[in-house]
């Protein structure tokens, strides 16, 4: 879907923002660009929709070189969400979301209908919020409006630059959950920039870790990055708690389970679905102060997971390549 080949950006003063970047992003993937300040991740994002022009290399979307497209036409197929949201303060929420369809020539009734549908999709009740102004919303609500506006023209590609960075941690987690739900439903191709490795691991199908100087240090699934850092920089960046982070990206496997035989019902910390992560299983054990949790698939009980099973699963996750 998106292919960057030898892409670089060097400014007139000689500063290298991005260095010979090769990156492939598949259709429907959510790819996160993460790294320290000044590593080129936001510059890379802006080169994809030509807010910044690359110095070298080639950027293709669906096989078409973006530098050969009209920038305005290019951006019509790309949604863009930024941390500051950028809503029009003098316009009501519904009108903010209608902006893009109206620019593309949609009639007002059609644009309004689409805007109200999107408000509901991002978790904002139109009856409550459509006629409010941005200053009457919380930071998290304004961010939801920004996402709705970016989706208003139904773009196949969505670029997001620190979209959840301006809200408090509790709201950020809720927004992340809501966006992941949206992504499962809509299947957009998403490139998201963050400085937060926990957000990257939680959100990304794949994660690109950038080093200072615009160098791509490693690109892979969260499990691959946590289990096998490519170098000392990546190991330091993912941090000493990478073992705990692996809990968030390792799903329960039936091979980690034990039979229910000999386990009293009162010892169980309830039951969770086999699609859950080890983090969710461990959280349930700690919450209920139990040593065993049941695992099911639909209505079928598969077995139980113990702390030893969680430890074994973590050890096996180190084999991920």
Secondary structure as UniProt FT lines:
FT   STRAND          2..10
FT   TURN            12..13
FT   STRAND          16..25
FT   TURN            27..28
FT   STRAND          30..35
FT   TURN            37..38
FT   HELIX           41..48
FT   TURN            49..50
FT   STRAND          56..61
FT   TURN            62..63
FT   STRAND          64..65
FT   HELIX           66..68
FT   HELIX           71..75
FT   TURN            76..77
FT   STRAND          78..82
FT   TURN            83..84
FT   TURN            89..90
FT   HELIX           93..103
FT   TURN            104..105
FT   HELIX           108..121
FT   TURN            122..123
FT   HELIX           126..129
FT   TURN            130..131
FT   HELIX           134..136
FT   HELIX           139..151
FT   TURN            152..153
FT   STRAND          157..161
FT   TURN            163..166
FT   HELIX           169..186
FT   STRAND          189..194
FT   HELIX           197..203
FT   STRAND          206..211
FT   TURN            212..214
FT   STRAND          215..220
FT   HELIX           222..227
FT   HELIX           232..238
FT   TURN            240..241
FT   HELIX           242..249
FT   HELIX           254..256
FT   TURN            261..262
FT   HELIX           265..267
FT   STRAND          268..273
FT   TURN            274..275
FT   HELIX           278..288
FT   STRAND          292..297
FT   TURN            298..299
FT   STRAND          300..306
FT   HELIX           307..317
FT   TURN            318..319
//
